[in-house]
Amino acid sequence: MKIGIIGAGQIGGTLTRRLTKLGHEVCVANSRGPASLADLAKETGAKPVSIRQAAQAGEVVVVTIPEAKIPNLPKDLFAGVADDVVVIDTGNYYPRQRDGRIADIEAGLAESRWVEHQLGRPVVKVFNNIYTQHLLERGRPAGSRGRIALPVAGDDA
Ligand SMILES: NC(=O)c1ccc[n+]([C@@H]2O[C@H](COP(=O)([O-])OP(=O)(O)OC[C@H]3O[C@@H](n4cnc5c(N)ncnc54)[C@H](OP(=O)(O)O)[C@@H]3O)[C@@H](O)[C@H]2O)c1
């Protein structure tokens, strides 16, 4: 598949490594621009791109940046992106340690709904409840013992 990844940190970098290894075509972006992703591109064969190019790049687009940074993404990031492109949210809300308090979430809005409002786009939540190192190292082929199940949550069939 063609996959865009916005965020190239612990989870974005891990997904870039794992998904390219599985043969997917990955375009990856961060806040500092493609030049800063040269090492990851060399290591994985992923294409370093701008965030707008990453949003347009795939059948699936993964948004994997700290929750508090989501509002910094352009409001029209997904304008013109086909409705059947699945947007994945890996985010977790850490008000004390990282994100500060986000009023709507504090008032009871589910955090992925808040992300949807920010992006103007439905999201499917996945990869948010596995530690990055385990995502990198503990994948096992179907049929083997000790596989890890990951929940996928969304209301897009
Ligand atoms: N780490 C884990 O084990 C883990 C597990 C499950 C879920 N999560 C969640 O997944 C999300 C990502 O976590 P992480 O640990 O991968 O974060 P991280 O290592 O801090 O990486 C954050 C990435 O987001 C990019 N970024 C920040 N603002 C951006 C913007 N405005 N536009 C484009 N890129 C931007 C950063 O790019 P620059 O470096 O260029 O700024 C960096 O590549 C968080 O919500 C986290 O809670 C993390």
The ligand as an ORCA input file, in Angstrom:
! r2SCAN-3c Opt
* xyz 0 1
  N       6.274      6.577     22.201
  C       5.387      5.583     22.434
  O       5.750      4.476     22.883
  C       3.937      5.802     22.085
  C       3.100      4.699     22.125
  C       1.771      4.835     21.739
  C       1.293      6.073     21.379
  N       2.107      7.163     21.379
  C       1.508      8.455     20.984
  O       1.785      8.678     19.609
  C       1.983     10.084     19.375
  C       3.399     10.303     18.859
  O       4.276      9.915     19.886
  P       5.841      9.725     19.708
  O       6.316      9.092     20.966
  O       6.147      9.094     18.406
  O       6.317     11.279     19.679
  P       7.774     11.845     19.446
  O       8.809     10.772     19.500
  O       7.912     13.031     20.350
  O       7.733     12.383     17.930
  C       6.894     13.405     17.567
  C       6.994     13.625     16.058
  O       5.974     14.569     15.701
  C       6.538     15.503     14.817
  N       5.761     16.729     14.861
  C       5.485     17.521     15.931
  N       4.730     18.564     15.535
  C       4.536     18.426     14.216
  C       3.849     19.197     13.236
  N       3.191     20.322     13.553
  N       3.877     18.768     11.957
  C       4.526     17.643     11.619
  N       5.188     16.867     12.498
  C       5.189     17.262     13.779
  C       7.953     15.675     15.297
  O       8.712     16.252     14.286
  P       9.990     17.170     14.659
  O      10.907     16.294     15.436
  O      10.512     17.602     13.326
  O       9.428     18.307     15.470
  C       8.321     14.222     15.594
  O       8.727     13.572     14.419
  C       1.741     10.764     20.728
  O       0.393     11.159     20.845
  C       2.037      9.657     21.724
  O       1.367      9.863     22.951
  C       3.429      7.047     21.700
*
